[in-house]
Amino acid sequence: MAVAGGSIAGLCAGNALLSAGFDVHVFERSAHRLSSRGAGIVVQPELLGLIAAVDAQPLATTGCSVRRTDVASTGQTETMRMPQRFTSWEAIYTSLRSHFPDDRYHSGHDLTLEAQSAAGVSIAVDDDRIDAGLLIAADGIRSRFRAALAPDTLTRYAGYVAWRGVVDEADLDPELVDRFDDTFSFCQTRGGGHALCYFIPGSGLATERGERRLNWVWYIPADEGPALDALMTDRSGQRRDASVPQGEISDQARDFLFARTGTLTQAFAKLVEATPDPFIQSIIDVAPPGMVFGRVCLIGDAAFVVRPHTAAAAAKAAANSMALARALRGADGDFDRGLSAWESQQTAVGRQLLDYGVMLGERSQKPSERQEANR
Ligand SMILES: Cc1cc2nc3c(=O)[nH]c(=O)nc-3n(C[C@H](O)[C@H](O)[C@H](O)COP(=O)(O)OP(=O)(O)OC[C@H]3O[C@@H](n4cnc5c(N)ncnc54)[C@H](O)[C@@H]3O)c2cc1C
């Protein structure tokens, strides 16, 4: 079996399938070790379940016991006890990659589907060709395999972007650290929308106080067209598609962000202003009509892309992978039977998560009644 993409979903699939006894190789287009992308991730049981099931290195996590919401326009604060664990893209990658054998992980190889038959697929790997019984496409939000096999996939911009940032705790005002410590903090911004922040493991995956990082996300509307284009055009003038990474934000986009910090609470404004390298991800809904196309299956963001409010995308990649390994093992060599059962179950899960994310997004982007009343 071949997996295209060696990020979170590809490594979830590689580990789950290897642990179920399959001969699996992961091919990652990037030639270098993938580095910290996506910043903070809320820990969900599906991911912990996969890590435990394959016996990978335990995930580095931070935690909180309280959820706190501050309303910028009124100064009101609500708190509730709600313990939660947080991690980072880097921590998940480290745990899954260090467990997956080096001789099965091939960096710097770009996969393309050449042909498929009832028995399997023929894949172009750079200038070479390999045959496999199954190709697992884990090639992310702009999946080449999804584009080729499911051209009628729904792809819809949600009307807002997520600004994101990560700051070393040591670089923050200690008062700000105390303010956010032990909380999953939300800020309802003046005029609608919200921001949130939580601590994640720091350099070297350190989780001790003083060594963590504070991760924030701030959802801001941007109309499709010139407004979105201006944000998504990087400092070299290139219009990015799904995200503008750290270090690539244009001065104009940065000014746009900092001009709005007055809509946040003071604490959130200080946090955003202290961030050296904010970055942007546009919020996009993606729903393919299915997840299996002959002997190619889509997993992770290559299949459904759900809104980050669900905090479930990495968990979905883990659930897709564990279910795939179970379905194929249970099908006793009859891949088609296993894939068919897997597809109907996982497509339903993907659709449900997509709808849930749309509902959460629409609700959170609307000005609250309280905010309307205080305008
Ligand atoms: C604002 C925001 C907040 C988020 N918060 C959370 C959260 O709290 N919890 C959560 O679970 N998720 C969260 N996510 C989503 C999460 O980051 C992604 O779902 C997850 O990283 C997707 O992993 P993936 O492996 O499917 O795709 P990707 O990480 O995009 O990986 C795809 C890989 O495939 C490789 N590739 C592409 N084409 C080829 C090819 N032809 N051949 C070989 N390799 C190829 C690429 O180089 C890349 O490494 C958030 C996302 C956003 C935008």
The ligand as an SDF file (V2000), in Angstrom:
LIG
                    3D

 53 58  0  0  0  0  0  0  0  0999 V2000
   -7.4310   27.8430   12.0700 C   0  0  0  0  0  0  0  0  0  0  0  0
   -7.2840   26.3460   12.1410 C   0  0  0  0  0  0  0  0  0  0  0  0
   -7.2900   25.7280   13.3810 C   0  0  0  0  0  0  0  0  0  0  0  0
   -7.1930   24.3370   13.4620 C   0  0  0  0  0  0  0  0  0  0  0  0
   -7.2810   23.7660   14.6900 N   0  0  0  0  0  0  0  0  0  0  0  0
   -7.3560   22.4420   14.7580 C   0  0  0  0  0  0  0  0  0  0  0  0
   -7.6180   21.7980   16.0100 C   0  0  0  0  0  0  0  0  0  0  0  0
   -7.7540   22.4090   17.0910 O   0  0  0  0  0  0  0  0  0  0  0  0
   -7.7290   20.4590   16.0050 N   0  0  0  0  0  0  0  0  0  0  0  0
   -7.5720   19.7350   14.8570 C   0  0  0  0  0  0  0  0  0  0  0  0
   -7.7050   18.5290   14.9190 O   0  0  0  0  0  0  0  0  0  0  0  0
   -7.2810   20.2970   13.6770 N   0  0  0  0  0  0  0  0  0  0  0  0
   -7.1950   21.6250   13.5790 C   0  0  0  0  0  0  0  0  0  0  0  0
   -6.9760   22.1770   12.3730 N   0  0  0  0  0  0  0  0  0  0  0  0
   -6.7960   21.3180   11.1530 C   0  0  0  0  0  0  0  0  0  0  0  0
   -5.4900   20.5240   11.0930 C   0  0  0  0  0  0  0  0  0  0  0  0
   -4.3930   21.4100   11.1160 O   0  0  0  0  0  0  0  0  0  0  0  0
   -5.4890   19.6780    9.8080 C   0  0  0  0  0  0  0  0  0  0  0  0
   -6.7130   19.0040    9.6860 O   0  0  0  0  0  0  0  0  0  0  0  0
   -4.4560   18.5950    9.7480 C   0  0  0  0  0  0  0  0  0  0  0  0
   -3.1600   19.0990    9.9430 O   0  0  0  0  0  0  0  0  0  0  0  0
   -4.5770   17.9880    8.3330 C   0  0  0  0  0  0  0  0  0  0  0  0
   -3.6630   17.0800    8.1140 O   0  0  0  0  0  0  0  0  0  0  0  0
   -3.5210   16.3560    6.6890 P   0  0  0  0  0  0  0  0  0  0  0  0
   -2.4000   15.3950    6.9030 O   0  0  0  0  0  0  0  0  0  0  0  0
   -4.8050   15.8220    6.1720 O   0  0  0  0  0  0  0  0  0  0  0  0
   -3.0930   17.4720    5.5980 O   0  0  0  0  0  0  0  0  0  0  0  0
   -1.7520   18.3320    5.4990 P   0  0  0  0  0  0  0  0  0  0  0  0
   -1.2020   18.6200    6.8380 O   0  0  0  0  0  0  0  0  0  0  0  0
   -2.0500   19.4590    4.5890 O   0  0  0  0  0  0  0  0  0  0  0  0
   -0.7080   17.3460    4.7870 O   0  0  0  0  0  0  0  0  0  0  0  0
   -0.7170   16.9990    3.4350 C   0  0  0  0  0  0  0  0  0  0  0  0
    0.7020   16.5190    3.1050 C   0  0  0  0  0  0  0  0  0  0  0  0
    0.6990   15.9230    1.8090 O   0  0  0  0  0  0  0  0  0  0  0  0
    1.8910   16.3110    1.1160 C   0  0  0  0  0  0  0  0  0  0  0  0
    1.5840   16.1620   -0.3070 N   0  0  0  0  0  0  0  0  0  0  0  0
    0.7290   16.9160   -1.0430 C   0  0  0  0  0  0  0  0  0  0  0  0
    0.6620   16.4440   -2.2950 N   0  0  0  0  0  0  0  0  0  0  0  0
    1.4760   15.3540   -2.3470 C   0  0  0  0  0  0  0  0  0  0  0  0
    1.8030   14.4350   -3.3750 C   0  0  0  0  0  0  0  0  0  0  0  0
    1.2910   14.5380   -4.6010 N   0  0  0  0  0  0  0  0  0  0  0  0
    2.6700   13.4210   -3.1010 N   0  0  0  0  0  0  0  0  0  0  0  0
    3.2190   13.3130   -1.8440 C   0  0  0  0  0  0  0  0  0  0  0  0
    2.9250   14.1670   -0.8290 N   0  0  0  0  0  0  0  0  0  0  0  0
    2.0660   15.1620   -1.0840 C   0  0  0  0  0  0  0  0  0  0  0  0
    2.1280   17.7470    1.5730 C   0  0  0  0  0  0  0  0  0  0  0  0
    3.4650   18.1370    1.3820 O   0  0  0  0  0  0  0  0  0  0  0  0
    1.7250   17.6640    3.0430 C   0  0  0  0  0  0  0  0  0  0  0  0
    2.8120   17.3570    3.8860 O   0  0  0  0  0  0  0  0  0  0  0  0
   -7.0460   23.5430   12.2620 C   0  0  0  0  0  0  0  0  0  0  0  0
   -6.9900   24.1780   11.0100 C   0  0  0  0  0  0  0  0  0  0  0  0
   -7.1400   25.5550   10.9390 C   0  0  0  0  0  0  0  0  0  0  0  0
   -7.1730   26.2010    9.5720 C   0  0  0  0  0  0  0  0  0  0  0  0
  1  2  1  0
  2  3  1  0
  2 52  2  0
  3  4  2  0
  4  5  1  0
  4 50  1  0
  5  6  2  0
  6  7  1  0
  6 13  1  0
  7  8  2  0
  7  9  1  0
  9 10  1  0
 10 11  2  0
 10 12  1  0
 12 13  2  0
 13 14  1  0
 14 15  1  0
 14 50  1  0
 15 16  1  0
 16 17  1  0
 16 18  1  0
 18 19  1  0
 18 20  1  0
 20 21  1  0
 20 22  1  0
 22 23  1  0
 23 24  1  0
 24 25  2  0
 24 26  1  0
 24 27  1  0
 27 28  1  0
 28 29  2  0
 28 30  1  0
 28 31  1  0
 31 32  1  0
 32 33  1  0
 33 34  1  0
 33 48  1  0
 34 35  1  0
 35 36  1  0
 35 46  1  0
 36 37  1  0
 36 45  1  0
 37 38  2  0
 38 39  1  0
 39 40  1  0
 39 45  2  0
 40 41  1  0
 40 42  2  0
 42 43  1  0
 43 44  2  0
 44 45  1  0
 46 47  1  0
 46 48  1  0
 48 49  1  0
 50 51  2  0
 51 52  1  0
 52 53  1  0
M  END
$$$$
